[in-house]
Amino acid sequence: MRSSQITDQELVRQYIDGSDKAFEVLLKRHKNQVYTKIYMLVKDDEVADDLFQDTFIKVINTLKSGRYNEEGKFLPWVMRIAHNLAIDHFRKVKKMPAMRSDENNDVFATIGSDEMHVEDKIINNQIMGDVKALLAFLPEDQRKVVIMRHYYDMSFKEIADTCDISINTALGRMRYALINLRKLVDEKKISLTLS
């Protein structure tokens, strides 16, 4: 039987049974779709290459360890792994922003004398902590949109692509999230102003 006629499920079984050729067929069959999905999320060739490689390393490790059980849903499973690795990448980038000094840009120039007073910083951190805590009360779909928009600075188009929803749905979820957050602020009597 030609490799194009063999199902993903059968190829996965053959690979688990020791056929490296079966995995090559799976990789060739799906690499363009998976890479495109990753690239659409990260918009960077090098990062997309790294995440693509990490995705298939994770796929191989899961298959080899016998933990794969997504019978008949190989591609959606791989896409979910790629999506999660991209989200993890954005989290890491947010925690450790890349700052480099060169002749045009001095890292130390960003430290200004007009910084917030210590008290204002403490109050601001408290407010941000309160808002973050409130996110836990939002429905999962609304919470995801808020986090991607405000913590990862993703556009609504990027959010829509990442979540596999329309832009209008992403906007609607943000709108409802803000409405719900306002209600929660009122209920919990949280002050969101520096005073």
FIKOLZA-1660 file (N, C-alpha, C; in steps of 0.1 Angstrom, whole numbers, plus 5000, padded with zeros to 4 digits):
% residues 195
   i   px   py   pz ch aa at
   1 5008 4988 5000  A  M  N
   1 5000 5000 5000  A  M CA
   1 5009 5012 5000  A  M  C
   2 5005 5023 4992  A  R  N
   2 5013 5035 4991  A  R CA
   2 5012 5043 5004  A  R  C
   3 5022 5050 5008  A  S  N
   3 5022 5057 5021  A  S CA
   3 5011 5068 5022  A  S  C
   4 5007 5073 5010  A  S  N
   4 4996 5083 5010  A  S CA
   4 4982 5077 5014  A  S  C
   5 4981 5064 5013  A  Q  N
   5 4969 5057 5016  A  Q CA
   5 4968 5052 5030  A  Q  C
   6 4979 5052 5037  A  I  N
   6 4979 5047 5051  A  I CA
   6 4975 5059 5060  A  I  C
   7 4966 5055 5070  A  T  N
   7 4961 5066 5079  A  T CA
   7 4972 5070 5089  A  T  C
   8 4970 5082 5095  A  D  N
   8 4979 5086 5105  A  D CA
   8 4979 5076 5117  A  D  C
   9 4967 5071 5120  A  Q  N
   9 4966 5062 5131  A  Q CA
   9 4975 5049 5129  A  Q  C
  10 4975 5044 5116  A  E  N
  10 4982 5032 5113  A  E CA
  10 4997 5036 5113  A  E  C
  11 5001 5047 5108  A  L  N
  11 5015 5052 5108  A  L CA
  11 5020 5053 5123  A  L  C
  12 5012 5059 5131  A  V  N
  12 5016 5060 5146  A  V CA
  12 5018 5046 5151  A  V  C
  13 5009 5037 5149  A  R  N
  13 5011 5023 5154  A  R CA
  13 5024 5017 5149  A  R  C
  14 5027 5019 5136  A  Q  N
  14 5039 5013 5130  A  Q CA
  14 5051 5020 5136  A  Q  C
  15 5051 5033 5139  A  Y  N
  15 5062 5039 5145  A  Y CA
  15 5064 5034 5159  A  Y  C
  16 5054 5033 5167  A  I  N
  16 5055 5027 5180  A  I CA
  16 5061 5013 5180  A  I  C
  17 5057 5006 5169  A  D  N
  17 5062 4992 5168  A  D CA
  17 5077 4992 5163  A  D  C
  18 5083 5004 5160  A  G  N
  18 5097 5004 5156  A  G CA
  18 5100 5009 5142  A  G  C
  19 5090 5013 5134  A  S  N
  19 5093 5018 5121  A  S CA
  19 5096 5033 5120  A  S  C
  20 5108 5036 5119  A  D  N
  20 5112 5051 5117  A  D CA
  20 5107 5056 5104  A  D  C
  21 5105 5048 5094  A  K  N
  21 5100 5052 5081  A  K CA
  21 5086 5057 5083  A  K  C
  22 5078 5051 5091  A  A  N
  22 5064 5055 5094  A  A CA
  22 5064 5070 5099  A  A  C
  23 5073 5073 5108  A  F  N
  23 5074 5086 5114  A  F CA
  23 5078 5096 5103  A  F  C
  24 5087 5093 5094  A  E  N
  24 5091 5101 5083  A  E CA
  24 5079 5105 5075  A  E  C
  25 5070 5095 5072  A  V  N
  25 5058 5098 5064  A  V CA
  25 5049 5107 5071  A  V  C
  26 5047 5105 5084  A  L  N
  26 5039 5115 5092  A  L CA
  26 5045 5129 5092  A  L  C
  27 5058 5130 5094  A  L  N
  27 5064 5143 5094  A  L CA
  27 5062 5150 5080  A  L  C
  28 5065 5143 5069  A  K  N
  28 5064 5149 5056  A  K CA
  28 5049 5153 5053  A  K  C
  29 5040 5145 5058  A  R  N
  29 5026 5147 5056  A  R CA
  29 5021 5160 5063  A  R  C
  30 5026 5163 5075  A  H  N
  30 5020 5173 5083  A  H CA
  30 5030 5185 5086  A  H  C
  31 5042 5184 5081  A  K  N
  31 5052 5195 5085  A  K CA
  31 5048 5209 5080  A  K  C
  32 5042 5210 5068  A  N  N
  32 5039 5224 5064  A  N CA
  32 5028 5230 5072  A  N  C
  33 5017 5222 5075  A  Q  N
  33 5006 5227 5083  A  Q CA
  33 5011 5231 5097  A  Q  C
  34 5019 5222 5103  A  V  N
  34 5024 5225 5117  A  V CA
  34 5033 5237 5117  A  V  C
  35 5042 5238 5108  A  Y  N
  35 5051 5249 5107  A  Y CA
  35 5044 5263 5105  A  Y  C
  36 5034 5262 5096  A  T  N
  36 5026 5274 5093  A  T CA
  36 5019 5279 5105  A  T  C
  37 5013 5270 5112  A  K  N
  37 5005 5273 5125  A  K CA
  37 5015 5280 5134  A  K  C
  38 5027 5274 5136  A  I  N
  38 5036 5280 5146  A  I CA
  38 5041 5294 5141  A  I  C
  39 5044 5295 5128  A  Y  N
  39 5049 5308 5123  A  Y CA
  39 5038 5318 5124  A  Y  C
  40 5025 5315 5122  A  M  N
  40 5014 5325 5123  A  M CA
  40 5013 5330 5137  A  M  C
  41 5017 5322 5147  A  L  N
  41 5017 5326 5161  A  L CA
  41 5029 5334 5165  A  L  C
  42 5041 5331 5161  A  V  N
  42 5053 5337 5166  A  V CA
  42 5058 5348 5156  A  V  C
  43 5055 5347 5143  A  K  N
  43 5060 5357 5133  A  K CA
  43 5075 5358 5133  A  K  C
  44 5082 5348 5135  A  D  N
  44 5097 5348 5135  A  D CA
  44 5102 5335 5130  A  D  C
  45 5111 5335 5120  A  D  N
  45 5116 5322 5113  A  D CA
  45 5123 5314 5123  A  D  C
  46 5133 5320 5130  A  E  N
  46 5142 5313 5140  A  E CA
  46 5134 5306 5151  A  E  C
  47 5125 5314 5157  A  V  N
  47 5117 5309 5168  A  V CA
  47 5107 5298 5163  A  V  C
  48 5102 5300 5151  A  A  N
  48 5093 5290 5145  A  A CA
  48 5100 5277 5143  A  A  C
  49 5113 5278 5137  A  D  N
  49 5121 5266 5135  A  D CA
  49 5123 5259 5148  A  D  C
  50 5127 5266 5159  A  D  N
  50 5129 5260 5172  A  D CA
  50 5117 5253 5177  A  D  C
  51 5106 5260 5177  A  L  N
  51 5093 5255 5182  A  L CA
  51 5088 5243 5174  A  L  C
  52 5091 5243 5161  A  F  N
  52 5087 5232 5152  A  F CA
  52 5095 5220 5157  A  F  C
  53 5108 5222 5159  A  Q  N
  53 5116 5210 5163  A  Q CA
  53 5112 5205 5177  A  Q  C
  54 5110 5215 5186  A  D  N
  54 5105 5211 5200  A  D CA
  54 5092 5203 5199  A  D  C
  55 5083 5208 5190  A  T  N
  55 5070 5201 5189  A  T CA
  55 5072 5186 5185  A  T  C
  56 5080 5184 5175  A  F  N
  56 5082 5170 5171  A  F CA
  56 5091 5162 5181  A  F  C
  57 5099 5168 5188  A  I  N
  57 5107 5161 5199  A  I CA
  57 5097 5156 5209  A  I  C
  58 5087 5165 5213  A  K  N
  58 5077 5162 5223  A  K CA
  58 5068 5150 5217  A  K  C
  59 5065 5151 5204  A  V  N
  59 5057 5141 5198  A  V CA
  59 5064 5127 5199  A  V  C
  60 5076 5127 5195  A  I  N
  60 5084 5115 5195  A  I CA
  60 5085 5109 5210  A  I  C
  61 5088 5118 5219  A  N  N
  61 5090 5113 5233  A  N CA
  61 5076 5108 5238  A  N  C
  62 5065 5114 5235  A  T  N
  62 5052 5109 5239  A  T CA
  62 5049 5096 5233  A  T  C
  63 5052 5095 5220  A  L  N
  63 5049 5082 5213  A  L CA
  63 5058 5071 5219  A  L  C
  64 5071 5074 5220  A  K  N
  64 5080 5063 5225  A  K CA
  64 5077 5059 5239  A  K  C
  65 5072 5068 5247  A  S  N
  65 5069 5065 5261  A  S CA
  65 5055 5057 5263  A  S  C
  66 5048 5056 5252  A  G  N
  66 5035 5049 5253  A  G CA
  66 5024 5057 5259  A  G  C
  67 5025 5071 5259  A  R  N
  67 5015 5079 5265  A  R CA
  67 5005 5085 5255  A  R  C
  68 5007 5082 5242  A  Y  N
  68 4998 5087 5232  A  Y CA
  68 4985 5079 5232  A  Y  C
  69 4974 5086 5233  A  N  N
  69 4961 5079 5232  A  N CA
  69 4950 5087 5224  A  N  C
  70 4955 5095 5215  A  E  N
  70 4946 5104 5208  A  E CA
  70 4942 5097 5195  A  E  C
  71 4937 5085 5196  A  E  N
  71 4934 5076 5184  A  E CA
  71 4926 5084 5173  A  E  C
  72 4932 5084 5161  A  G  N
  72 4925 5090 5150  A  G CA
  72 4926 5105 5150  A  G  C
  73 4933 5112 5159  A  K  N
  73 4933 5126 5160  A  K CA
  73 4948 5131 5161  A  K  C
  74 4957 5125 5153  A  F  N
  74 4971 5128 5154  A  F CA
  74 4974 5143 5151  A  F  C
  75 4969 5148 5139  A  L  N
  75 4972 5162 5136  A  L CA
  75 4967 5172 5146  A  L  C
  76 4954 5171 5150  A  P  N
  76 4950 5181 5160  A  P CA
  76 4958 5180 5173  A  P  C
  77 4962 5168 5177  A  W  N
  77 4971 5166 5189  A  W CA
  77 4984 5173 5187  A  W  C
  78 4990 5171 5175  A  V  N
  78 5003 5178 5172  A  V CA
  78 5001 5193 5172  A  V  C
  79 4990 5198 5166  A  M  N
  79 4988 5212 5166  A  M CA
  79 4986 5218 5180  A  M  C
  80 4980 5210 5189  A  R  N
  80 4978 5215 5203  A  R CA
  80 4991 5216 5210  A  R  C
  81 5000 5206 5207  A  I  N
  81 5014 5207 5213  A  I CA
  81 5021 5219 5208  A  I  C
  82 5020 5222 5195  A  A  N
  82 5027 5234 5189  A  A CA
  82 5021 5246 5195  A  A  C
  83 5008 5247 5196  A  H  N
  83 5001 5259 5202  A  H CA
  83 5006 5261 5216  A  H  C
  84 5006 5251 5224  A  N  N
  84 5010 5252 5238  A  N CA
  84 5025 5256 5239  A  N  C
  85 5034 5251 5231  A  L  N
  85 5048 5255 5231  A  L CA
  85 5049 5270 5227  A  L  C
  86 5041 5274 5218  A  A  N
  86 5042 5288 5214  A  A CA
  86 5037 5297 5225  A  A  C
  87 5027 5293 5232  A  I  N
  87 5022 5301 5244  A  I CA
  87 5033 5301 5255  A  I  C
  88 5039 5290 5257  A  D  N
  88 5050 5289 5267  A  D CA
  88 5062 5298 5263  A  D  C
  89 5064 5299 5250  A  H  N
  89 5075 5308 5244  A  H CA
  89 5071 5323 5248  A  H  C
  90 5059 5327 5246  A  F  N
  90 5055 5340 5249  A  F CA
  90 5056 5343 5264  A  F  C
  91 5053 5333 5272  A  R  N
  91 5054 5335 5287  A  R CA
  91 5069 5338 5290  A  R  C
  92 5078 5330 5285  A  K  N
  92 5092 5332 5288  A  K CA
  92 5097 5345 5283  A  K  C
  93 5093 5349 5271  A  V  N
  93 5097 5362 5266  A  V CA
  93 5092 5374 5275  A  V  C
  94 5080 5372 5280  A  K  N
  94 5074 5382 5289  A  K CA
  94 5082 5383 5302  A  K  C
  95 5086 5372 5307  A  K  N
  95 5093 5372 5320  A  K CA
  95 5107 5377 5318  A  K  C
  96 5114 5375 5307  A  M  N
  96 5127 5379 5305  A  M CA
  96 5128 5387 5292  A  M  C
  97 5124 5400 5292  A  P  N
  97 5124 5407 5279  A  P CA
  97 5139 5409 5275  A  P  C
  98 5141 5408 5262  A  A  N
  98 5155 5409 5257  A  A CA
  98 5158 5424 5255  A  A  C
  99 5169 5428 5262  A  M  N
  99 5174 5441 5261  A  M CA
  99 5188 5441 5258  A  M  C
 100 5192 5448 5248  A  R  N
 100 5206 5448 5244  A  R CA
 100 5211 5462 5242  A  R  C
 101 5223 5464 5245  A  S  N
 101 5229 5477 5243  A  S CA
 101 5237 5477 5230  A  S  C
 102 5235 5488 5222  A  D  N
 102 5244 5489 5210  A  D CA
 102 5246 5504 5208  A  D  C
 103 5251 5509 5197  A  E  N
 103 5254 5523 5195  A  E CA
 103 5241 5532 5195  A  E  C
 104 5230 5526 5191  A  N  N
 104 5218 5533 5190  A  N CA
 104 5209 5532 5202  A  N  C
 105 5212 5522 5210  A  N  N
 105 5203 5519 5221  A  N CA
 105 5211 5516 5234  A  N  C
 106 5209 5523 5244  A  D  N
 106 5216 5521 5257  A  D CA
 106 5206 5516 5267  A  D  C
 107 5208 5504 5272  A  V  N
 107 5199 5498 5282  A  V CA
 107 5197 5507 5294  A  V  C
 108 5208 5513 5298  A  F  N
 108 5207 5521 5310  A  F CA
 108 5200 5534 5308  A  F  C
 109 5198 5538 5296  A  A  N
 109 5191 5551 5293  A  A CA
 109 5176 5549 5296  A  A  C
 110 5171 5537 5297  A  T  N
 110 5157 5535 5300  A  T CA
 110 5154 5537 5315  A  T  C
 111 5165 5538 5323  A  I  N
 111 5163 5540 5337  A  I CA
 111 5162 5556 5339  A  I  C
 112 5150 5561 5341  A  G  N
 112 5149 5575 5341  A  G CA
 112 5148 5581 5356  A  G  C
 113 5149 5594 5357  A  S  N
 113 5148 5600 5370  A  S CA
 113 5134 5602 5374  A  S  C
 114 5125 5601 5364  A  D  N
 114 5111 5603 5367  A  D CA
 114 5103 5590 5370  A  D  C
 115 5110 5581 5376  A  E  N
 115 5104 5568 5380  A  E CA
 115 5093 5570 5390  A  E  C
 116 5084 5561 5391  A  M  N
 116 5074 5562 5401  A  M CA
 116 5080 5562 5415  A  M  C
 117 5074 5569 5424  A  H  N
 117 5078 5569 5438  A  H CA
 117 5076 5555 5443  A  H  C
 118 5084 5551 5454  A  V  N
 118 5083 5538 5459  A  V CA
 118 5068 5535 5464  A  V  C
 119 5062 5544 5470  A  E  N
 119 5048 5542 5475  A  E CA
 119 5039 5539 5463  A  E  C
 120 5040 5547 5452  A  D  N
 120 5032 5545 5440  A  D CA
 120 5034 5532 5434  A  D  C
 121 5047 5527 5434  A  K  N
 121 5050 5514 5428  A  K CA
 121 5043 5503 5437  A  K  C
 122 5043 5504 5450  A  I  N
 122 5037 5495 5459  A  I CA
 122 5022 5494 5456  A  I  C
 123 5016 5506 5455  A  I  N
 123 5001 5506 5453  A  I CA
 123 4998 5501 5439  A  I  C
 124 5006 5504 5429  A  N  N
 124 5004 5499 5415  A  N CA
 124 5005 5484 5415  A  N  C
 125 5015 5479 5422  A  N  N
 125 5017 5464 5423  A  N CA
 125 5005 5457 5430  A  N  C
 126 5000 5464 5440  A  Q  N
 126 4989 5458 5447  A  Q CA
 126 4976 5458 5438  A  Q  C
 127 4974 5469 5430  A  I  N
 127 4963 5469 5421  A  I CA
 127 4965 5458 5410  A  I  C
 128 4977 5457 5405  A  M  N
 128 4979 5446 5394  A  M CA
 128 4977 5433 5400  A  M  C
 129 4981 5431 5413  A  G  N
 129 4979 5418 5420  A  G CA
 129 4964 5415 5421  A  G  C
 130 4956 5425 5425  A  D  N
 130 4942 5424 5427  A  D CA
 130 4935 5420 5414  A  D  C
 131 4939 5427 5403  A  V  N
 131 4933 5424 5390  A  V CA
 131 4937 5410 5385  A  V  C
 132 4950 5406 5387  A  K  N
 132 4954 5392 5384  A  K CA
 132 4945 5382 5391  A  K  C
 133 4943 5385 5404  A  A  N
 133 4935 5375 5412  A  A CA
 133 4921 5374 5407  A  A  C
 134 4916 5386 5402  A  L  N
 134 4902 5385 5397  A  L CA
 134 4900 5377 5384  A  L  C
 135 4911 5376 5377  A  L  N
 135 4911 5369 5364  A  L CA
 135 4907 5354 5367  A  L  C
 136 4910 5349 5378  A  A  N
 136 4907 5335 5382  A  A CA
 136 4892 5333 5382  A  A  C
 137 4884 5344 5384  A  F  N
 137 4869 5343 5385  A  F CA
 137 4863 5343 5371  A  F  C
 138 4870 5347 5361  A  L  N
 138 4865 5347 5348  A  L CA
 138 4863 5333 5341  A  L  C
 139 4854 5332 5332  A  P  N
 139 4853 5319 5325  A  P CA
 139 4866 5317 5317  A  P  C
 140 4870 5305 5315  A  E  N
 140 4883 5302 5308  A  E CA
 140 4885 5309 5295  A  E  C
 141 4875 5309 5286  A  D  N
 141 4877 5316 5273  A  D CA
 141 4879 5331 5274  A  D  C
 142 4872 5337 5284  A  Q  N
 142 4874 5352 5286  A  Q CA
 142 4888 5354 5292  A  Q  C
 143 4892 5346 5302  A  R  N
 143 4905 5348 5308  A  R CA
 143 4916 5347 5298  A  R  C
 144 4915 5337 5289  A  K  N
 144 4926 5335 5279  A  K CA
 144 4928 5347 5271  A  K  C
 145 4917 5353 5266  A  V  N
 145 4917 5365 5257  A  V CA
 145 4924 5376 5265  A  V  C
 146 4920 5379 5277  A  V  N
 146 4925 5390 5285  A  V CA
 146 4941 5388 5287  A  V  C
 147 4945 5376 5290  A  I  N
 147 4959 5373 5293  A  I CA
 147 4967 5375 5280  A  I  C
 148 4962 5370 5269  A  M  N
 148 4969 5371 5256  A  M CA
 148 4970 5386 5252  A  M  C
 149 4959 5393 5254  A  R  N
 149 4959 5407 5250  A  R CA
 149 4967 5416 5259  A  R  C
 150 4966 5415 5272  A  H  N
 150 4973 5424 5281  A  H CA
 150 4986 5419 5286  A  H  C
 151 4988 5407 5287  A  Y  N
 151 5001 5402 5292  A  Y CA
 151 5011 5398 5281  A  Y  C
 152 5005 5394 5269  A  Y  N
 152 5014 5390 5258  A  Y CA
 152 5013 5400 5247  A  Y  C
 153 5006 5411 5248  A  D  N
 153 5004 5421 5238  A  D CA
 153 5001 5416 5224  A  D  C
 154 4992 5406 5224  A  M  N
 154 4988 5400 5211  A  M CA
 154 4977 5408 5205  A  M  C
 155 4976 5410 5192  A  S  N
 155 4965 5416 5186  A  S CA
 155 4953 5407 5186  A  S  C
 156 4941 5413 5183  A  F  N
 156 4929 5404 5183  A  F CA
 156 4930 5394 5172  A  F  C
 157 4936 5398 5161  A  K  N
 157 4938 5389 5149  A  K CA
 157 4947 5377 5154  A  K  C
 158 4958 5380 5161  A  E  N
 158 4966 5369 5166  A  E CA
 158 4959 5360 5176  A  E  C
 159 4951 5367 5185  A  I  N
 159 4943 5359 5195  A  I CA
 159 4933 5350 5188  A  I  C
 160 4926 5355 5177  A  A  N
 160 4917 5348 5170  A  A CA
 160 4923 5336 5163  A  A  C
 161 4935 5338 5157  A  D  N
 161 4942 5327 5151  A  D CA
 161 4947 5317 5161  A  D  C
 162 4952 5321 5172  A  T  N
 162 4957 5312 5182  A  T CA
 162 4946 5303 5188  A  T  C
 163 4934 5309 5191  A  C  N
 163 4923 5302 5197  A  C CA
 163 4914 5296 5186  A  C  C
 164 4917 5298 5174  A  D  N
 164 4909 5292 5163  A  D CA
 164 4895 5297 5164  A  D  C
 165 4893 5310 5165  A  I  N
 165 4880 5316 5166  A  I CA
 165 4880 5329 5157  A  I  C
 166 4869 5335 5155  A  S  N
 166 4868 5347 5146  A  S CA
 166 4873 5359 5155  A  S  C
 167 4876 5370 5148  A  I  N
 167 4880 5382 5155  A  I CA
 167 4869 5387 5163  A  I  C
 168 4857 5386 5157  A  N  N
 168 4845 5391 5165  A  N CA
 168 4843 5384 5178  A  N  C
 169 4845 5370 5177  A  T  N
 169 4844 5362 5189  A  T CA
 169 4854 5367 5200  A  T  C
 170 4867 5369 5195  A  A  N
 170 4877 5374 5204  A  A CA
 170 4874 5387 5210  A  A  C
 171 4869 5396 5202  A  L  N
 171 4864 5409 5207  A  L CA
 171 4853 5408 5217  A  L  C
 172 4843 5399 5214  A  G  N
 172 4832 5397 5223  A  G CA
 172 4836 5392 5236  A  G  C
 173 4846 5382 5236  A  R  N
 173 4851 5376 5248  A  R CA
 173 4858 5387 5257  A  R  C
 174 4865 5396 5250  A  M  N
 174 4872 5406 5258  A  M CA
 174 4861 5416 5264  A  M  C
 175 4851 5419 5256  A  R  N
 175 4841 5428 5261  A  R CA
 175 4834 5422 5273  A  R  C
 176 4830 5409 5272  A  Y  N
 176 4824 5403 5284  A  Y CA
 176 4833 5402 5296  A  Y  C
 177 4846 5399 5293  A  A  N
 177 4856 5398 5304  A  A CA
 177 4857 5411 5311  A  A  C
 178 4857 5423 5304  A  L  N
 178 4858 5436 5310  A  L CA
 178 4845 5439 5318  A  L  C
 179 4834 5435 5313  A  I  N
 179 4821 5437 5320  A  I CA
 179 4822 5429 5333  A  I  C
 180 4826 5416 5332  A  N  N
 180 4827 5408 5344  A  N CA
 180 4837 5413 5354  A  N  C
 181 4848 5418 5349  A  L  N
 181 4859 5423 5358  A  L CA
 181 4853 5435 5366  A  L  C
 182 4846 5444 5359  A  R  N
 182 4840 5456 5365  A  R CA
 182 4831 5452 5377  A  R  C
 183 4822 5442 5374  A  K  N
 183 4813 5436 5384  A  K CA
 183 4821 5431 5396  A  K  C
 184 4831 5423 5393  A  L  N
 184 4840 5418 5404  A  L CA
 184 4846 5428 5412  A  L  C
 185 4851 5439 5406  A  V  N
 185 4857 5450 5413  A  V CA
 185 4847 5456 5422  A  V  C
 186 4835 5458 5417  A  D  N
 186 4824 5464 5426  A  D CA
 186 4821 5455 5437  A  D  C
 187 4819 5442 5434  A  E  N
 187 4816 5432 5445  A  E CA
 187 4827 5431 5456  A  E  C
 188 4839 5431 5451  A  K  N
 188 4850 5430 5461  A  K CA
 188 4855 5443 5467  A  K  C
 189 4849 5454 5462  A  K  N
 189 4852 5467 5467  A  K CA
 189 4867 5470 5466  A  K  C
 190 4872 5468 5454  A  I  N
 190 4887 5471 5451  A  I CA
 190 4888 5484 5445  A  I  C
 191 4897 5492 5450  A  S  N
 191 4900 5506 5444  A  S CA
 191 4911 5504 5434  A  S  C
 192 4908 5509 5421  A  L  N
 192 4918 5507 5410  A  L CA
 192 4924 5520 5407  A  L  C
 193 4925 5529 5416  A  T  N
 193 4932 5542 5413  A  T CA
 193 4943 5545 5423  A  T  C
 194 4953 5552 5418  A  L  N
 194 4964 5556 5427  A  L CA
 194 4960 5568 5434  A  L  C
 195 4959 5569 5447  A  S  N
 195 4954 5581 5454  A  S CA
 195 4964 5584 5465  A  S  C
% end
